[in-house]
Amino acid sequence: MAMSMSAVPAAHPASDSVLLELWDGLVATAPDAPAVIEAADGLTLGRRALDQRASEWLAAVAATRSLKGLRVAFALPNGATWMSVFLGLLKAGATPVPLDASEPPLSQRELARHAGAAFLWTGETLEPVGHARRDLRPLCVVKLTSGSTGVPRALPFTQGEMLADARQVCRTMDIRPEDTNLAIVPFGHSYGLGNLTVPLLAFGVAALCVSAPLPHAIAADVARWRPTVFPAVPALLRVLALSDLPADALASIRTVISAGSALSAETAQTFYQKYHVLVHGFYGSSETGGISYDRSGEATLAGRSVGTPLEGVSTHLSTGQRFCVESAAVFTHGNRRRSGAGFGQYRPADRAELNTLGELVLLGRAGRMMKIAGRRLDLAEFEQSLRRVEGIQDAFAAPHPDQPEELAVVLATTLPVEQVRTRLRGELASWKLPRRLMVVAEFPLTGRGKTDTRALREMLRRESE
């Protein structure tokens, strides 16, 4: 029998190896239960087989050295090998540092050093990349933030913190040990760690790694393997909503989740009309894990909010529409902010407010203000108003590259630019009309599925040349 969520302590204290203890229990009680399914080659790896692979990998790479307390980076696509390396490092007492598989080798080494890693697993050997300094406090993983505002930040988490995040996610989203996750989101991203990796190791929720992240490949994998939970990102949901797949292509999926960036109400509605499955908006951060979730899917369908806090998560609004997140999942390594219960506290960079239903409404990032003809314009609120214009899926606003007192805007829309200008003139005050307006079919994304704001700024800059 699989371990139930309620059998796991909800909060600290937890042992330094609690995740491994839970995994060992899962292997002992149901050794042949599916753990990782690789759709591309039809491989189904059971728990015992995955555990053996992890032990074999560890024996091969650490035969002559101790990895205990060391950080080890690796960059692999989703699959049994990724999970074997992650689990093998935990068995060694090392700290995994997952990197994007799409990063080139030189960038991998730079990111590994930035995260304090002693070694980088190249797929063949452990390559030294930094000083072999051992963490005094046992850790579970080092997350790397997306780096949207600069150099990625390395965030260490304990096994207890990662378990708390997965537990809060699974309880709130009703993800059960007998479920199978459709694993397209990378295992090593914060979203993937909380929704895919730790739920597998702690609760036995199997992960189906797709043959390709394309509509027809996804539909074929769903038809064969019957996954029930789909953690997704907005760009993928939009592609699926506009595809030529039949209405029953995702018939086995009970829960569709959208996180990573804002999902437009238009995409949520198109997806629902096509597949008759509501999308549930999910909001979180690397520092805190999951924060809020739209339990019914209605708020996402209406574009109203990102739902209410997860079970075990508290949010406290403060001045300037900023808010503080408190839970057992918030990072504490290098973070001095604590609640009375000893949990970590963190203030995300986003601004928010509560609507009359008690739901969290995001208002954009803090500190994005500009002056136009003596008037102050909050760029985050302005982008929100643009997204409400019919036919506009997403919006990005910034000072004009050549004239900083003027406004420049990039919109994701299929409408021609002159039609967009006509609609904006009917919706906006004249001083808010952008001096430069670019339209694109879709916004560029980072490797983590978030809007690539640096690429958008570069587009605006190139347009001015």
C-alpha positions as CSV (number, residue, x, y, z in Angstrom):
1,M,0.0,0.0,0.0
2,A,1.3,3.5,-0.9
3,M,2.0,6.0,1.9
4,S,-0.9,8.5,2.3
5,M,-0.3,12.2,2.5
6,S,-1.8,12.3,6.0
7,A,0.8,9.9,7.3
8,V,3.6,12.4,6.8
9,P,4.2,15.0,9.4
10,A,2.9,18.4,8.2
11,A,5.7,20.5,9.5
12,H,9.1,20.6,11.2
13,P,10.7,19.0,12.9
14,A,11.6,16.4,10.3
15,S,14.8,14.2,10.2
16,D,17.5,15.2,7.8
17,S,16.8,12.1,5.7
18,V,13.0,12.1,5.9
19,L,12.6,11.9,2.1
20,L,14.8,8.9,1.9
21,E,13.0,7.2,4.7
22,L,9.7,7.7,3.0
23,W,11.2,6.4,-0.3
24,D,12.6,3.3,1.4
25,G,9.1,2.6,2.8
26,L,7.5,2.9,-0.6
27,V,10.1,0.5,-2.1
28,A,9.5,-2.0,0.7
29,T,5.7,-2.0,0.5
30,A,5.2,-2.0,-3.3
31,P,8.5,-2.6,-5.0
32,D,7.0,-3.2,-8.5
33,A,4.7,-0.2,-8.5
34,P,5.5,2.2,-11.4
35,A,7.8,5.0,-10.6
36,V,9.0,6.5,-13.9
37,I,7.6,5.8,-17.3
38,E,9.5,6.8,-20.4
39,A,7.0,7.0,-23.2
40,A,9.6,7.3,-26.0
41,D,10.8,3.8,-25.6
42,G,8.0,2.2,-23.5
43,L,10.2,1.7,-20.4
44,T,8.3,1.4,-17.1
45,L,10.7,1.5,-14.1
46,G,9.3,0.2,-10.9
47,R,10.3,1.6,-7.5
48,R,12.8,-1.2,-6.7
49,A,14.3,-1.0,-10.2
50,L,14.7,2.8,-9.8
51,D,16.3,2.4,-6.4
52,Q,18.7,-0.2,-7.8
53,R,19.7,2.1,-10.6
54,A,20.3,4.9,-8.1
55,S,22.5,2.7,-6.0
56,E,24.4,1.4,-9.0
57,W,25.1,4.9,-10.3
58,L,26.3,6.0,-6.9
59,A,28.6,3.0,-6.6
60,A,30.1,3.7,-10.0
61,V,30.8,7.4,-9.5
62,A,31.7,7.6,-5.8
63,A,33.8,4.4,-5.5
64,T,36.9,6.4,-4.6
65,R,35.5,9.5,-2.9
66,S,32.9,10.6,-0.4
67,L,30.3,13.0,-1.7
68,K,28.7,13.6,1.7
69,G,27.9,17.3,2.3
70,L,29.1,18.3,-1.2
71,R,26.9,19.9,-3.9
72,V,26.8,18.1,-7.2
73,A,25.3,19.7,-10.3
74,F,23.8,17.8,-13.3
75,A,21.9,18.7,-16.4
76,L,19.6,15.9,-17.8
77,P,16.2,15.7,-19.5
78,N,13.3,14.2,-17.6
79,G,13.6,10.5,-17.4
80,A,14.7,7.5,-15.3
81,T,18.4,8.6,-15.5
82,W,17.5,12.1,-14.0
83,M,15.7,10.5,-11.2
84,S,18.4,7.9,-10.6
85,V,21.1,10.6,-10.3
86,F,19.0,12.7,-8.0
87,L,18.1,9.8,-5.8
88,G,21.7,8.5,-5.9
89,L,23.0,11.9,-4.7
90,L,20.6,11.9,-1.8
91,K,21.7,8.4,-0.8
92,A,25.3,9.6,-0.8
93,G,24.4,12.5,1.6
94,A,25.3,14.9,-1.3
95,T,23.1,17.9,-2.4
96,P,21.8,17.7,-6.0
97,V,21.9,20.9,-8.0
98,P,19.7,20.3,-11.0
99,L,20.5,22.5,-14.1
100,D,18.5,23.1,-17.3
101,A,19.3,20.3,-19.8
102,S,19.2,22.9,-22.5
103,E,22.1,24.9,-21.1
104,P,25.4,24.5,-23.1
105,P,28.4,22.9,-21.3
106,L,30.2,26.2,-20.6
107,S,27.0,27.7,-19.0
108,Q,26.5,24.5,-17.0
109,R,30.0,24.8,-15.5
110,E,29.4,28.5,-14.7
111,L,26.0,27.8,-13.1
112,A,27.4,24.9,-11.1
113,R,30.2,27.1,-9.7
114,H,27.7,29.9,-8.9
115,A,25.6,27.3,-6.9
116,G,28.7,26.3,-4.9
117,A,28.9,22.8,-6.5
118,A,32.1,20.8,-6.1
119,F,31.4,18.6,-9.1
120,L,29.4,18.6,-12.3
121,W,28.1,15.2,-13.5
122,T,28.8,15.3,-17.3
123,G,27.0,12.0,-18.0
124,E,30.3,10.1,-17.9
125,T,32.3,11.5,-15.0
126,L,32.2,13.9,-12.0
127,E,34.1,16.9,-13.2
128,P,35.5,19.2,-10.5
129,V,34.1,22.7,-10.9
130,G,34.7,24.4,-7.6
131,H,36.0,24.2,-4.1
132,A,35.0,21.0,-2.3
133,R,33.4,22.8,0.6
134,R,31.0,20.6,2.6
135,D,27.7,22.0,3.8
136,L,27.5,21.7,7.6
137,R,23.7,21.4,7.5
138,P,22.3,18.5,5.5
139,L,20.4,19.7,2.4
140,C,18.0,18.1,-0.1
141,V,18.5,20.3,-3.2
142,V,19.8,23.7,-4.4
143,K,17.3,25.4,-6.6
144,L,18.4,28.1,-9.1
145,T,16.0,30.9,-9.6
146,S,15.1,31.9,-13.2
147,G,17.5,34.9,-13.1
148,S,14.9,37.2,-14.7
149,T,16.4,40.1,-12.8
150,G,20.1,39.2,-13.0
151,V,22.4,36.3,-12.1
152,P,20.4,33.2,-11.0
153,R,20.3,32.9,-7.2
154,A,21.2,29.6,-5.5
155,L,18.6,28.6,-2.9
156,P,19.4,25.6,-0.6
157,F,16.5,23.6,0.8
158,T,16.3,20.8,3.4
159,Q,14.5,17.5,2.9
160,G,11.9,18.7,5.4
161,E,11.2,21.9,3.5
162,M,10.9,20.1,0.2
163,L,8.6,17.5,1.7
164,A,6.4,20.2,3.2
165,D,6.0,21.8,-0.2
166,A,5.0,18.5,-1.9
167,R,2.7,17.6,0.9
168,Q,0.9,21.0,0.7
169,V,0.7,20.7,-3.1
170,C,-0.7,17.2,-3.1
171,R,-3.2,17.8,-0.3
172,T,-4.5,21.0,-1.8
173,M,-4.7,19.7,-5.4
174,D,-6.0,16.2,-4.3
175,I,-3.0,14.5,-6.0
176,R,-3.1,10.9,-4.7
177,P,-0.4,8.1,-4.5
178,E,-2.3,6.2,-7.2
179,D,-2.1,9.1,-9.6
180,T,0.3,9.4,-12.6
181,N,1.7,12.8,-13.4
182,L,2.2,13.9,-17.0
183,A,5.8,15.0,-16.6
184,I,6.6,17.7,-19.2
185,V,7.7,20.4,-16.7
186,P,11.4,19.7,-16.0
187,F,11.9,17.6,-12.8
188,G,14.6,20.1,-11.5
189,H,12.6,23.3,-11.8
190,S,11.0,24.5,-8.6
191,Y,7.5,23.7,-10.1
192,G,8.7,20.2,-11.1
193,L,10.4,19.5,-7.8
194,G,7.2,20.3,-5.8
195,N,4.7,18.7,-8.2
196,L,6.7,15.8,-9.8
197,T,10.0,14.8,-8.1
198,V,9.2,14.9,-4.4
199,P,5.6,13.5,-4.8
200,L,7.2,10.5,-6.5
201,L,9.9,9.9,-3.8
202,A,7.7,10.7,-0.8
203,F,4.2,9.4,-1.9
204,G,4.8,7.2,-4.9
205,V,3.0,9.4,-7.5
206,A,4.4,8.0,-10.8
207,A,5.7,10.2,-13.5
208,L,5.1,9.8,-17.2
209,C,7.9,11.4,-19.3
210,V,6.4,12.2,-22.7
211,S,8.0,11.2,-26.0
212,A,7.9,14.8,-27.2
213,P,6.2,18.0,-25.9
214,L,4.1,18.3,-29.1
215,P,0.3,18.0,-29.2
216,H,0.0,14.7,-31.2
217,A,2.8,13.1,-29.2
218,I,1.2,14.1,-25.9
219,A,-2.2,12.8,-27.1
220,A,-0.6,9.4,-28.1
221,D,1.2,9.1,-24.7
222,V,-2.0,10.0,-22.8
223,A,-4.0,7.4,-24.7
224,R,-1.5,4.7,-24.0
225,W,-0.5,5.4,-20.4
226,R,-3.6,7.2,-19.0
227,P,-2.0,9.9,-16.8
228,T,-4.4,11.6,-14.4
229,V,-2.7,14.9,-13.4
230,F,-1.1,17.4,-15.8
231,P,1.2,20.1,-14.4
232,A,1.6,22.5,-17.4
233,V,2.7,26.0,-18.4
234,P,0.5,28.6,-20.2
235,A,2.4,28.3,-23.5
236,L,1.8,24.6,-23.7
237,L,-1.8,24.9,-22.8
238,R,-2.3,27.5,-25.5
239,V,-0.7,25.2,-28.1
240,L,-3.0,22.4,-27.0
241,A,-6.1,24.6,-27.0
242,L,-5.4,25.7,-30.6
243,S,-4.4,22.3,-31.9
244,D,-6.4,20.0,-34.1
245,L,-6.6,17.3,-31.5
246,P,-10.1,15.7,-30.8
247,A,-12.0,16.7,-27.7
248,D,-11.3,13.3,-26.0
249,A,-7.5,13.5,-26.6
250,L,-6.8,14.2,-22.8
251,A,-9.7,12.0,-21.5
252,S,-7.8,10.3,-18.7
253,I,-6.6,13.6,-17.2
254,R,-8.6,14.7,-14.1
255,T,-6.6,17.8,-13.1
256,V,-4.8,20.3,-15.3
257,I,-2.6,22.8,-13.6
258,S,-1.1,26.0,-15.0
259,A,1.9,27.7,-13.4
260,G,5.1,29.5,-14.3
261,S,3.5,32.7,-15.7
262,A,0.1,34.2,-16.2
263,L,-2.5,32.2,-18.1
264,S,-4.9,34.4,-20.0
265,A,-8.6,33.9,-19.4
266,E,-8.9,33.5,-23.2
267,T,-6.6,30.5,-23.2
268,A,-8.3,28.9,-20.2
269,Q,-11.7,29.3,-21.9
270,T,-10.5,27.9,-25.2
271,F,-8.9,24.9,-23.5
272,Y,-12.1,24.3,-21.5
273,Q,-14.3,24.6,-24.6
274,K,-12.2,22.1,-26.5
275,Y,-11.4,19.5,-23.8
276,H,-14.2,20.1,-21.3
277,V,-11.5,20.2,-18.5
278,L,-11.0,23.3,-16.3
279,V,-7.5,24.6,-15.8
280,H,-6.5,25.3,-12.2
281,G,-4.2,28.3,-11.8
282,F,-1.2,27.8,-9.5
283,Y,1.1,30.4,-8.1
284,G,4.4,30.0,-6.3
285,S,8.0,31.0,-6.2
286,S,11.4,29.3,-6.0
287,E,11.9,30.6,-2.4
288,T,8.5,29.5,-1.1
289,G,7.3,26.6,-3.2
290,G,3.6,26.6,-3.9
291,I,1.6,29.6,-2.5
292,S,-1.9,29.7,-3.9
293,Y,-4.2,27.5,-6.1
294,D,-7.5,27.9,-7.8
295,R,-9.3,24.8,-6.4
296,S,-12.4,25.1,-8.6
297,G,-10.9,26.3,-11.8
298,E,-13.5,29.1,-12.0
299,A,-11.2,31.9,-11.1
300,T,-8.7,30.9,-13.8
301,L,-11.6,30.5,-16.3
302,A,-12.7,34.1,-15.5
303,G,-9.1,35.5,-15.3
304,R,-10.0,36.6,-11.8
305,S,-7.2,35.5,-9.5
306,V,-4.6,32.8,-8.7
307,G,-6.9,31.3,-6.0
308,T,-6.4,30.9,-2.3
309,P,-3.4,29.8,-0.2
310,L,-2.4,26.1,-0.2
311,E,-3.1,24.1,2.9
312,G,-0.4,24.9,5.4
313,V,0.5,28.3,3.7
314,S,-0.3,31.7,5.2
315,T,-0.1,35.0,3.3
316,H,-0.1,38.3,5.0
317,L,-0.7,41.5,3.1
318,S,1.5,44.5,4.0
319,T,2.0,48.1,2.8
320,G,2.5,48.9,-0.9
321,Q,0.5,45.8,-1.9
322,R,3.4,43.5,-0.9
323,F,2.7,40.3,1.0
324,C,4.6,37.8,3.1
325,V,4.4,34.0,2.7
326,E,4.8,31.7,5.7
327,S,5.0,27.9,5.7
328,A,7.2,25.0,6.5
329,A,8.2,24.9,2.8
330,V,9.9,28.4,2.8
331,F,13.6,28.3,2.6
332,T,15.5,29.0,5.8
333,H,19.1,28.5,4.8
334,G,20.5,32.0,4.7
335,N,17.0,33.4,5.5
336,R,16.7,35.0,8.9
337,R,12.9,35.8,8.7
338,R,11.0,33.4,10.9
339,S,7.5,33.0,12.2
340,G,6.6,32.3,15.8
341,A,6.4,28.6,14.9
342,G,10.0,28.7,13.4
343,F,8.9,28.5,9.8
344,G,10.5,30.6,7.1
345,Q,8.9,33.8,5.9
346,Y,9.5,35.4,2.5
347,R,8.2,38.4,0.6
348,P,7.9,37.7,-3.2
349,A,8.7,40.5,-5.6
350,D,5.1,40.4,-6.8
351,R,2.4,42.8,-5.6
352,A,-1.0,41.5,-4.8
353,E,-4.4,42.2,-3.2
354,L,-7.3,40.1,-2.0
355,N,-10.6,40.2,-3.9
356,T,-14.0,40.0,-2.2
357,L,-13.8,36.2,-2.4
358,G,-10.6,36.1,-0.4
359,E,-8.6,35.1,-3.5
360,L,-5.1,36.4,-4.3
361,V,-5.0,38.8,-7.3
362,L,-1.5,39.4,-8.6
363,L,-0.8,43.0,-9.7
364,G,2.6,42.5,-11.2
365,R,6.2,43.0,-9.9
366,A,7.0,45.7,-7.4
367,G,9.0,48.7,-8.3
368,R,7.9,49.1,-12.0
369,M,6.9,52.7,-12.3
370,M,7.6,55.4,-14.9
371,K,6.5,59.0,-15.5
372,I,4.8,60.1,-18.7
373,A,4.2,63.8,-19.2
374,G,4.3,64.2,-15.4
375,R,1.9,61.4,-14.7
376,R,3.0,58.2,-12.9
377,L,2.2,54.9,-14.6
378,D,2.4,51.6,-12.8
379,L,3.6,49.3,-15.6
380,A,2.4,46.1,-13.9
381,E,-1.1,47.4,-13.6
382,F,-1.0,48.8,-17.1
383,E,0.0,45.3,-18.4
384,Q,-3.0,43.8,-16.6
385,S,-5.3,46.3,-18.2
386,L,-3.9,45.5,-21.7
387,R,-4.5,41.7,-21.1
388,R,-8.2,42.5,-20.5
389,V,-8.5,43.9,-24.0
390,E,-10.2,41.4,-26.3
391,G,-7.8,39.5,-28.5
392,I,-4.7,40.2,-26.5
393,Q,-3.1,37.2,-24.8
394,D,-0.2,38.9,-23.0
395,A,1.4,42.3,-22.6
396,F,4.8,43.7,-21.8
397,A,5.4,47.4,-21.2
398,A,8.7,49.3,-20.7
399,P,10.2,52.8,-21.2
400,H,10.9,53.5,-24.9
401,P,14.6,52.6,-25.6
402,D,15.4,56.0,-27.1
403,Q,12.9,58.2,-25.3
404,P,12.6,57.0,-21.7
405,E,9.6,59.3,-21.0
406,E,7.6,57.5,-23.7
407,L,6.0,54.1,-23.5
408,A,6.9,51.0,-25.5
409,V,4.7,47.9,-25.6
410,V,4.9,44.4,-27.0
411,L,1.6,42.4,-27.2
412,A,1.0,38.8,-27.8
413,T,-1.9,38.7,-30.3
414,T,-3.0,37.4,-33.6
415,L,-4.6,40.7,-34.5
416,P,-2.9,43.1,-37.0
417,V,-1.2,46.0,-35.4
418,E,-3.6,48.6,-36.8
419,Q,-6.6,46.8,-35.4
420,V,-4.8,46.6,-32.0
421,R,-4.1,50.4,-32.1
422,T,-7.8,51.0,-32.8
423,R,-8.9,48.9,-29.8
424,L,-6.3,50.5,-27.6
425,R,-7.6,54.0,-28.5
426,G,-11.1,52.9,-27.3
427,E,-9.7,51.5,-24.0
428,L,-6.9,53.8,-22.9
429,A,-6.4,57.4,-22.1
430,S,-4.5,59.2,-24.8
431,W,-1.4,59.6,-22.6
432,K,-1.2,55.9,-22.1
433,L,-1.1,55.0,-25.8
434,P,2.3,53.5,-26.5
435,R,4.7,55.4,-28.7
436,R,6.1,52.1,-29.9
437,L,3.9,49.1,-30.4
438,M,5.0,45.6,-31.5
439,V,2.8,42.6,-31.9
440,V,4.0,39.0,-31.9
441,A,2.1,35.7,-32.0
442,E,3.7,34.5,-28.8
443,F,6.1,35.8,-26.2
444,P,9.5,34.2,-26.0
445,L,10.0,32.0,-23.0
446,T,12.9,31.1,-20.8
447,G,14.0,27.5,-20.2
448,R,11.7,27.5,-17.2
449,G,8.6,28.4,-19.2
450,K,8.4,32.0,-18.0
451,T,8.1,35.1,-20.2
452,D,11.6,36.2,-21.3
453,T,11.5,39.9,-20.5
454,R,15.1,40.4,-21.5
455,A,14.3,39.1,-24.9
456,L,11.3,41.4,-25.1
457,R,13.4,44.4,-24.2
458,E,15.9,43.4,-26.8
459,M,13.1,43.2,-29.4
460,L,12.1,46.8,-28.5
461,R,15.7,47.9,-28.7
462,R,16.3,46.4,-32.1
463,E,13.1,47.9,-33.4
464,S,14.5,51.4,-32.6
465,E,17.7,50.9,-34.6
